[in-house]
Amino acid sequence: MKSRPSDDSELHLGYFFPSGKTNFLYSDEAAQRTPDMTKANLVELAQAAERTGFDSLFIADNWSGHQRAAELGGHQAPAYHAPLLAMALLTATEHIGVISTFHTTHHKPAHVARMGATLDAFSNGRWGWNVVTGFSADESALFGEDFVEHDKRYHMAAEFTDIVFKLWSEIEPIDVEGEYYKVHGRIKMPRPVQQPNPLLVSAGASPAGAAFAAQFCDQLVTLASDEDALRAVDTRLAEATAATGRRVATCPFAIALVREEEGRAEEEWEQLRKSVNPAATKEIAADVLGSIESSRAQYESMGEEQATMAFGGAGSMLKLIGTPEQVAEKLISIKKNTAATNLLVNFPLWSPEELEGFAPVFAHLREAGVWTPPETRDYSW
Ligand SMILES: Cc1cc2nc3c(=O)[nH]c(=O)nc-3n(C[C@H](O)[C@H](O)[C@H](O)COP(=O)(O)O)c2cc1C
């Protein structure tokens, strides 16, 4: 049995594991420079993230989308199915946590309860669930389902997650005749090692999304490009958790490019932005901006073309671009001035070498007293 830590005096960093050659900066140059997505490269990457000092790996996942130009260019492609990749990475590492995506829409609660219990028990409490409702009509069509509207998806997700929690905690059969799901019985052993349940993360920041996080989750991953935007999310989340009493950490989603030489990271970033692929970005933006309220709101004041290119250039993400010292200072300031205790970090030029280049940031954070190496703790978040 493993209990969740309650100490939030430190910063913990998660690594956004590649679910494609590029993620969130749809640059052709980046797609060419990142390694092939082979077993050897991905296992080496996970081990490098663990060595460098990341607490966890985060594996995003979607089922579908008509993204042919994106696939051809390696943008958000190829993407391995998250729970299968999670098991492989848990097996290849020692202590790092692995958070994998499961959709509530399309699955049944017993599927997720059984797969999650397997991942968590097998890894001795190193698994987390990124709960997503799915936002794509293409995904629903793939499963032969009607596309469910936004807030109803969260109502369904709440009933779904409540049942998963029951299947994890009850040894005897359960009887649920819900509005959306009927479940009679129990899942086979094992049960999860983490108590009261494995770590739950979500990323929906709409009022319905924040209410869901406040009811079930431990972290809310959020798009916020500066401290003001982050504090606005903190406030919304604090209002939502006041009603539930749950402790939910705000987890900003950041993109990192770190170089020792002053000005070099900014130069390289601008260079990558020049090669953002418009066709691929349009395809991905059409899926996301059409369906995700929080993303759409961020680009509302722009024209379609401008919004698409801003989206393809990681427009809404927190930027960790600079020397190790500059990046560490930014992180220390976030820790001081917002409620964030975790950050999820994406590297546009992902590789083991990029992760090693980030190691001096952890050294600065340690010196400042806001970080300790994960292997000295008995938990992964
Ligand atoms: C960092 C991040 C990762 C996400 N990963 C996934 C994912 O893997 N699969 C998915 O279907 N949605 C994913 N989403 C979308 C969210 O689950 C959610 O649908 C979206 O943020 C919109 O929620 P909202 O309408 O409540 O704001 C992600 C969002 C963010 C910000």
PDBQT file of the ligand as one rigid body, heavy atoms in Angstrom, charges set to zero:
ROOT
HETATM    1  C1  LIG A 401      -1.541  18.932 -21.682  1.00  0.00    +0.000 C 
HETATM    2  C2  LIG A 401      -2.826  18.384 -22.215  1.00  0.00    +0.000 A 
HETATM    3  C3  LIG A 401      -2.890  17.043 -22.549  1.00  0.00    +0.000 A 
HETATM    4  C4  LIG A 401      -4.074  16.500 -23.039  1.00  0.00    +0.000 A 
HETATM    5  N1  LIG A 401      -4.087  15.190 -23.399  1.00  0.00    +0.000 NA
HETATM    6  C5  LIG A 401      -5.197  14.694 -23.984  1.00  0.00    +0.000 A 
HETATM    7  C6  LIG A 401      -5.211  13.373 -24.472  1.00  0.00    +0.000 A 
HETATM    8  O1  LIG A 401      -4.230  12.664 -24.362  1.00  0.00    +0.000 OA
HETATM    9  N2  LIG A 401      -6.333  12.903 -25.058  1.00  0.00    +0.000 N 
HETATM   10  C7  LIG A 401      -7.473  13.665 -25.184  1.00  0.00    +0.000 A 
HETATM   11  O2  LIG A 401      -8.461  13.174 -25.714  1.00  0.00    +0.000 OA
HETATM   12  N3  LIG A 401      -7.493  14.930 -24.708  1.00  0.00    +0.000 NA
HETATM   13  C8  LIG A 401      -6.388  15.457 -24.152  1.00  0.00    +0.000 A 
HETATM   14  N4  LIG A 401      -6.384  16.757 -23.728  1.00  0.00    +0.000 N 
HETATM   15  C9  LIG A 401      -7.638  17.518 -23.801  1.00  0.00    +0.000 C 
HETATM   16  C10 LIG A 401      -8.328  17.564 -22.444  1.00  0.00    +0.000 C 
HETATM   17  O3  LIG A 401      -8.579  16.287 -21.929  1.00  0.00    +0.000 OA
HETATM   18  C11 LIG A 401      -9.658  18.324 -22.539  1.00  0.00    +0.000 C 
HETATM   19  O4  LIG A 401     -10.535  17.675 -23.422  1.00  0.00    +0.000 OA
HETATM   20  C12 LIG A 401      -9.412  19.696 -23.052  1.00  0.00    +0.000 C 
HETATM   21  O5  LIG A 401      -8.392  20.342 -22.306  1.00  0.00    +0.000 OA
HETATM   22  C13 LIG A 401     -10.680  20.523 -23.052  1.00  0.00    +0.000 C 
HETATM   23  O6  LIG A 401     -11.304  20.548 -21.839  1.00  0.00    +0.000 OA
HETATM   24  P1  LIG A 401     -12.305  21.680 -21.467  1.00  0.00    +0.000 P 
HETATM   25  O7  LIG A 401     -13.273  21.809 -22.598  1.00  0.00    +0.000 OA
HETATM   26  O8  LIG A 401     -12.917  21.230 -20.184  1.00  0.00    +0.000 OA
HETATM   27  O9  LIG A 401     -11.480  22.940 -21.293  1.00  0.00    +0.000 OA
HETATM   28  C14 LIG A 401      -5.219  17.322 -23.220  1.00  0.00    +0.000 A 
HETATM   29  C15 LIG A 401      -5.144  18.683 -22.870  1.00  0.00    +0.000 A 
HETATM   30  C16 LIG A 401      -3.967  19.220 -22.384  1.00  0.00    +0.000 A 
HETATM   31  C17 LIG A 401      -3.928  20.675 -22.027  1.00  0.00    +0.000 C 
ENDROOT
TORSDOF 0
